[in-house]
Amino acid sequence: MIRERLCREYLEEIERLERSIRELEDEITELRMQLNLKVDEANRLAIENASLRHKLEMQRRTYNRMVELLKKIKFPIIILNDEEIDEE
């Protein structure tokens, strides 16, 4: 009788632990999916950031070339905040 009771308690404990393991495995799977989504989002943002930086640099170069060209042909222009653009 005592042996049966002990065995039953051990079996119940084993079943409880198995349920816990399954729950933890499910949670790990969920966390992996969330991590993959975050990594994908970070990669997309990094690519977008690089693209925008490139576009900004191209606009700055175009602006500087236009200003230089206008200065060479002595076209009367007024440049506002020129130092601010050069500093960036």
DSSP file with accessible surface (Angstrom, degrees, kcal/mol):
  #  RESIDUE AA STRUCTURE BP1 BP2  ACC     N-H-->O    O-->H-N    N-H-->O    O-->H-N    TCO  KAPPA ALPHA  PHI   PSI    X-CA   Y-CA   Z-CA
    1    1 A M     >        0   0  183      0, 0.0     4,-2.2     0, 0.0     5,-0.2   0.000 360.0 360.0 360.0 -48.7    0.0    0.0    0.0
    2    2 A I  H  >  +     0   0  125      1,-0.2     4,-2.8     2,-0.2     5,-0.2   0.910 360.0  52.4 -62.8 -39.9    2.7    2.5    0.9
    3    3 A R  H  > S+     0   0  201      1,-0.2     4,-2.7     2,-0.2    -1,-0.2   0.918 109.5  48.5 -62.6 -43.7    4.6    1.4   -2.2
    4    4 A E  H  > S+     0   0  146      2,-0.2     4,-2.5     1,-0.2    -1,-0.2   0.903 112.1  49.4 -62.9 -41.9    1.6    2.0   -4.4
    5    5 A R  H  X S+     0   0  140     -4,-2.2     4,-2.4     2,-0.2    -2,-0.2   0.924 112.6  46.7 -65.1 -44.5    1.1    5.4   -2.8
    6    6 A L  H  X S+     0   0   75     -4,-2.8     4,-2.7     2,-0.2    -2,-0.2   0.918 112.6  50.2 -62.6 -44.4    4.7    6.4   -3.2
    7    7 A C  H  X S+     0   0   60     -4,-2.7     4,-2.8    -5,-0.2    -2,-0.2   0.915 110.3  49.9 -60.9 -43.1    4.7    5.2   -6.8
    8    8 A R  H  X S+     0   0  135     -4,-2.5     4,-2.7     2,-0.2    -2,-0.2   0.922 110.8  49.6 -63.4 -41.8    1.5    7.2   -7.6
    9    9 A E  H  X S+     0   0   80     -4,-2.4     4,-2.4     2,-0.2    -2,-0.2   0.918 112.3  48.1 -63.2 -41.9    3.1   10.3   -6.0
   10   10 A Y  H  X S+     0   0  151     -4,-2.7     4,-2.7     2,-0.2    -2,-0.2   0.916 111.7  49.6 -64.7 -42.5    6.2    9.9   -8.1
   11   11 A L  H  X S+     0   0  103     -4,-2.8     4,-2.6     2,-0.2    -2,-0.2   0.913 111.4  49.0 -63.7 -40.1    4.1    9.3  -11.3
   12   12 A E  H  X S+     0   0  106     -4,-2.7     4,-2.5     2,-0.2    -1,-0.2   0.908 111.6  49.1 -64.7 -40.4    2.1   12.4  -10.6
   13   13 A E  H  X S+     0   0   83     -4,-2.4     4,-2.7     2,-0.2    -2,-0.2   0.910 110.5  50.9 -65.5 -40.8    5.2   14.4  -10.0
   14   14 A I  H  X S+     0   0   82     -4,-2.7     4,-2.6     2,-0.2    -2,-0.2   0.932 111.1  48.4 -62.2 -44.3    6.7   13.1  -13.3
   15   15 A E  H  X S+     0   0  102     -4,-2.6     4,-2.3     2,-0.2    -2,-0.2   0.908 111.0  50.6 -62.6 -41.4    3.6   14.0  -15.1
   16   16 A R  H  X S+     0   0  107     -4,-2.5     4,-2.3     1,-0.2    -2,-0.2   0.930 111.6  47.8 -61.8 -44.2    3.6   17.5  -13.6
   17   17 A L  H  X S+     0   0   80     -4,-2.7     4,-2.5     1,-0.2    -2,-0.2   0.895 109.8  52.6 -65.3 -38.8    7.3   17.9  -14.6
   18   18 A E  H  X S+     0   0   95     -4,-2.6     4,-2.4     2,-0.2    -1,-0.2   0.909 109.4  49.4 -63.4 -40.3    6.5   16.7  -18.1
   19   19 A R  H  X S+     0   0  117     -4,-2.3     4,-2.5     2,-0.2    -2,-0.2   0.922 110.9  50.5 -63.1 -42.2    3.7   19.3  -18.4
   20   20 A S  H  X S+     0   0   37     -4,-2.3     4,-2.6     1,-0.2    -2,-0.2   0.907 109.3  50.7 -62.3 -41.6    6.1   22.0  -17.2
   21   21 A I  H  X S+     0   0   92     -4,-2.5     4,-2.7     2,-0.2    -1,-0.2   0.929 110.3  49.3 -62.4 -44.6    8.7   21.0  -19.7
   22   22 A R  H  X S+     0   0  129     -4,-2.4     4,-2.4     1,-0.2    -2,-0.2   0.919 111.5  49.4 -61.8 -42.6    6.1   21.1  -22.5
   23   23 A E  H  X S+     0   0  125     -4,-2.5     4,-2.4     2,-0.2    -1,-0.2   0.918 111.7  48.6 -62.8 -42.4    5.0   24.6  -21.4
   24   24 A L  H  X S+     0   0  102     -4,-2.6     4,-2.7     2,-0.2    -2,-0.2   0.900 110.0  51.5 -65.3 -39.3    8.6   25.8  -21.2
   25   25 A E  H  X S+     0   0  107     -4,-2.7     4,-2.4     2,-0.2    -2,-0.2   0.916 110.5  49.1 -63.3 -41.4    9.3   24.4  -24.7
   26   26 A D  H  X S+     0   0  112     -4,-2.4     4,-2.4     2,-0.2    -2,-0.2   0.907 111.6  49.0 -62.6 -42.3    6.2   26.3  -26.0
   27   27 A E  H  X S+     0   0  114     -4,-2.4     4,-2.7     2,-0.2    -2,-0.2   0.908 109.8  51.3 -65.4 -40.8    7.4   29.4  -24.4
   28   28 A I  H  X S+     0   0   81     -4,-2.7     4,-2.5     2,-0.2    -2,-0.2   0.924 109.9  50.4 -61.4 -42.2   10.9   29.0  -25.8
   29   29 A T  H  X S+     0   0   73     -4,-2.4     4,-2.2     2,-0.2    -2,-0.2   0.932 111.3  48.4 -61.0 -45.4    9.4   28.6  -29.3
   30   30 A E  H  X S+     0   0   93     -4,-2.4     4,-2.4     1,-0.2    -2,-0.2   0.922 111.6  49.3 -61.0 -44.2    7.3   31.7  -28.8
   31   31 A L  H  X S+     0   0   91     -4,-2.7     4,-2.6     1,-0.2    -1,-0.2   0.887 108.9  53.1 -65.5 -37.1   10.3   33.7  -27.7
   32   32 A R  H  X S+     0   0  159     -4,-2.5     4,-2.6     2,-0.2    -1,-0.2   0.912 109.2  49.2 -63.2 -41.8   12.4   32.5  -30.6
   33   33 A M  H  X S+     0   0   96     -4,-2.2     4,-2.3     2,-0.2    -2,-0.2   0.929 111.8  48.4 -63.4 -43.1    9.6   33.7  -33.0
   34   34 A Q  H  X S+     0   0   92     -4,-2.4     4,-2.3     2,-0.2    -2,-0.2   0.908 111.3  50.5 -62.7 -42.2    9.5   37.0  -31.3
   35   35 A L  H  X S+     0   0  106     -4,-2.6     4,-2.7     2,-0.2     5,-0.2   0.930 109.3  50.7 -61.9 -44.3   13.3   37.3  -31.5
   36   36 A N  H  X S+     0   0   95     -4,-2.6     4,-2.5     1,-0.2    -1,-0.2   0.905 110.2  50.2 -61.1 -40.6   13.3   36.5  -35.2
   37   37 A L  H  X S+     0   0  117     -4,-2.3     4,-2.4     1,-0.2    -1,-0.2   0.913 111.8  47.8 -63.4 -41.5   10.7   39.2  -35.8
   38   38 A K  H  X S+     0   0  135     -4,-2.3     4,-2.7     2,-0.2    -2,-0.2   0.895 111.3  50.4 -67.2 -39.9   12.7   41.7  -33.9
   39   39 A V  H  X S+     0   0   65     -4,-2.7     4,-2.6     2,-0.2    -2,-0.2   0.936 111.3  48.9 -63.7 -43.5   15.9   40.8  -35.8
   40   40 A D  H  X S+     0   0   80     -4,-2.5     4,-2.5    -5,-0.2    -2,-0.2   0.924 112.0  48.9 -60.8 -43.3   14.1   41.2  -39.1
   41   41 A E  H  X S+     0   0   84     -4,-2.4     4,-2.6     2,-0.2    -2,-0.2   0.923 111.0  49.8 -63.4 -43.4   12.7   44.5  -38.0
   42   42 A A  H  X S+     0   0   56     -4,-2.7     4,-2.3     1,-0.2    -1,-0.2   0.906 111.0  49.8 -62.8 -40.8   16.2   45.7  -36.9
   43   43 A N  H  X S+     0   0   90     -4,-2.6     4,-2.3     2,-0.2    -1,-0.2   0.916 110.8  49.1 -64.3 -43.7   17.6   44.6  -40.2
   44   44 A R  H  X S+     0   0  153     -4,-2.5     4,-2.7     1,-0.2    -2,-0.2   0.921 112.4  48.5 -60.7 -42.9   14.9   46.4  -42.2
   45   45 A L  H  X S+     0   0   90     -4,-2.6     4,-2.7     2,-0.2    -2,-0.2   0.889 109.9  51.6 -66.4 -37.4   15.5   49.6  -40.2
   46   46 A A  H  X S+     0   0   58     -4,-2.3     4,-2.4     2,-0.2    -1,-0.2   0.915 111.7  47.0 -65.0 -41.2   19.2   49.4  -40.7
   47   47 A I  H  X S+     0   0  122     -4,-2.3     4,-2.5     2,-0.2    -2,-0.2   0.932 113.4  48.1 -65.8 -44.6   18.8   49.1  -44.4
   48   48 A E  H  X S+     0   0  111     -4,-2.7     4,-2.7     1,-0.2    -2,-0.2   0.914 111.2  51.4 -61.8 -41.6   16.3   52.0  -44.5
   49   49 A N  H  X S+     0   0   76     -4,-2.7     4,-2.5     2,-0.2    -2,-0.2   0.931 110.5  48.0 -61.3 -45.5   18.7   54.1  -42.4
   50   50 A A  H  X S+     0   0   61     -4,-2.4     4,-2.2     1,-0.2    -1,-0.2   0.909 111.9  50.4 -62.9 -41.0   21.6   53.4  -44.7
   51   51 A S  H  X S+     0   0   54     -4,-2.5     4,-2.5     1,-0.2    -2,-0.2   0.925 111.5  47.0 -63.0 -45.3   19.4   54.2  -47.7
   52   52 A L  H  X S+     0   0   89     -4,-2.7     4,-2.5     2,-0.2    -2,-0.2   0.890 110.7  52.2 -66.0 -37.8   18.2   57.5  -46.2
   53   53 A R  H  X S+     0   0  168     -4,-2.5     4,-2.5    -5,-0.2    -1,-0.2   0.907 110.1  49.4 -63.1 -40.7   21.8   58.5  -45.2
   54   54 A H  H  X S+     0   0  120     -4,-2.2     4,-2.5     2,-0.2    -2,-0.2   0.933 111.3  48.4 -63.8 -45.7   22.9   57.9  -48.8
   55   55 A K  H  X S+     0   0  119     -4,-2.5     4,-2.4     1,-0.2    -2,-0.2   0.907 111.6  50.2 -60.7 -42.1   20.0   60.0  -50.2
   56   56 A L  H  X S+     0   0   75     -4,-2.5     4,-2.4     2,-0.2    -1,-0.2   0.927 110.2  49.7 -62.6 -43.8   20.9   62.8  -47.8
   57   57 A E  H  X S+     0   0   75     -4,-2.5     4,-2.4     1,-0.2    -2,-0.2   0.912 110.3  50.6 -62.1 -40.9   24.5   62.7  -48.8
   58   58 A M  H  X S+     0   0   67     -4,-2.5     4,-2.5     1,-0.2    -1,-0.2   0.912 110.2  50.0 -64.8 -39.4   23.6   62.8  -52.5
   59   59 A Q  H  X S+     0   0  132     -4,-2.4     4,-2.7     2,-0.2    -1,-0.2   0.904 109.9  50.8 -65.6 -39.8   21.3   65.8  -51.8
   60   60 A R  H  X S+     0   0   54     -4,-2.4     4,-2.8     2,-0.2    -2,-0.2   0.924 111.4  47.7 -63.0 -44.1   24.1   67.6  -49.9
   61   61 A R  H  X S+     0   0  125     -4,-2.4     4,-2.6     2,-0.2    -2,-0.2   0.921 112.6  48.8 -62.9 -44.1   26.5   67.0  -52.8
   62   62 A T  H  X S+     0   0   61     -4,-2.5     4,-2.6     2,-0.2    -2,-0.2   0.930 112.1  49.2 -61.5 -43.6   24.0   68.2  -55.3
   63   63 A Y  H  X S+     0   0   69     -4,-2.7     4,-2.6     1,-0.2    -2,-0.2   0.943 112.0  47.6 -60.3 -49.0   23.3   71.3  -53.3
   64   64 A N  H  X S+     0   0   61     -4,-2.8     4,-2.5     1,-0.2    -1,-0.2   0.896 112.1  50.1 -62.1 -40.3   27.0   72.1  -52.9
   65   65 A R  H  X S+     0   0  148     -4,-2.6     4,-2.6     2,-0.2    -1,-0.2   0.912 111.1  49.3 -64.1 -41.4   27.6   71.6  -56.6
   66   66 A M  H  X S+     0   0  110     -4,-2.6     4,-2.7     2,-0.2    -2,-0.2   0.926 111.4  48.6 -64.2 -42.9   24.7   73.9  -57.5
   67   67 A V  H  X S+     0   0   12     -4,-2.6     4,-2.3     2,-0.2    -2,-0.2   0.941 112.9  48.0 -62.5 -45.0   26.0   76.6  -55.1
   68   68 A E  H  X S+     0   0   99     -4,-2.5     4,-2.4     2,-0.2    -2,-0.2   0.910 111.9  49.9 -62.6 -42.3   29.5   76.3  -56.6
   69   69 A L  H  X S+     0   0  105     -4,-2.6     4,-2.2     1,-0.2    -1,-0.2   0.937 111.1  48.3 -62.7 -45.3   28.1   76.5  -60.1
   70   70 A L  H  <>S+     0   0   49     -4,-2.7     5,-2.7     1,-0.2    -1,-0.2   0.873 111.5  50.4 -63.9 -35.8   26.0   79.5  -59.3
   71   71 A K  H ><5S+     0   0  100     -4,-2.3     3,-1.0    -5,-0.2    -1,-0.2   0.907 109.2  51.9 -66.5 -41.7   29.0   81.2  -57.7
   72   72 A K  H 3<5S+     0   0  166     -4,-2.4    -2,-0.2     1,-0.3    -1,-0.2   0.881 112.0  44.5 -63.6 -39.6   31.2   80.5  -60.7
   73   73 A I  T 3<5S-     0   0  103     -4,-2.2    -1,-0.3    -5,-0.2    -2,-0.2   0.413 112.4-123.9 -87.2   5.9   28.7   82.0  -63.2
   74   74 A K  T < 5 +     0   0  179     -3,-1.0    -3,-0.2     1,-0.2    -2,-0.1   0.852  46.4 171.0  56.5  40.5   28.4   84.9  -60.7
   75   75 A F      < -     0   0  117     -5,-2.7     2,-0.6    -6,-0.2    -1,-0.2  -0.663  41.7-111.0 -78.0 130.5   24.6   84.4  -60.5
   76   76 A P        +     0   0  113      0, 0.0     2,-0.3     0, 0.0    -1,-0.1  -0.510  55.2 157.3 -70.6 113.3   23.3   86.7  -57.7
   77   77 A I        -     0   0   61     -2,-0.6     2,-0.5   -10,-0.0    -3,-0.0  -0.949  36.6-144.9-133.5 156.5   22.2   84.4  -54.9
   78   78 A I        -     0   0  150     -2,-0.3     2,-0.6     2,-0.0     0, 0.0  -0.988  16.2-158.1-121.1 120.4   21.6   84.7  -51.2
   79   79 A I        -     0   0   51     -2,-0.5     2,-0.4   -12,-0.0     3,-0.4  -0.885   5.9-159.5-103.4 120.5   22.5   81.6  -49.2
   80   80 A L  S    S+     0   0  133     -2,-0.6    -2,-0.0     1,-0.2     0, 0.0  -0.819  72.8   0.3 -99.1 136.7   20.8   81.3  -45.8
   81   81 A N  S  > S+     0   0  105     -2,-0.4     4,-1.4     1,-0.1    -1,-0.2   0.856  76.4 154.3  59.7  38.0   22.3   79.0  -43.1
   82   82 A D  H  >  +     0   0   37     -3,-0.4     4,-2.1     1,-0.2     5,-0.2   0.903  69.9  53.6 -64.4 -39.1   25.2   77.9  -45.3
   83   83 A E  H  > S+     0   0  142      1,-0.2     4,-2.0     2,-0.2    -1,-0.2   0.889 103.9  56.7 -63.7 -36.7   27.4   77.2  -42.3
   84   84 A E  H  > S+     0   0  106      1,-0.2     4,-1.1     2,-0.2    -1,-0.2   0.907 108.5  46.2 -63.0 -38.5   24.7   74.9  -40.9
   85   85 A I  H  < S+     0   0   55     -4,-1.4     3,-0.3     1,-0.2    -1,-0.2   0.921 111.9  50.5 -71.2 -41.5   24.7   72.8  -44.0
   86   86 A D  H  < S+     0   0   94     -4,-2.1    -1,-0.2     1,-0.2    -2,-0.2   0.847 106.6  56.0 -66.1 -32.3   28.4   72.5  -44.2
   87   87 A E  H  <        0   0  159     -4,-2.0    -1,-0.2    -5,-0.2    -2,-0.2   0.822 360.0 360.0 -69.8 -31.5   28.7   71.4  -40.6
   88   88 A E     <        0   0  132     -4,-1.1    -1,-0.1    -3,-0.3    -2,-0.1   0.781 360.0 360.0 -76.2 360.0   26.4   68.5  -41.0
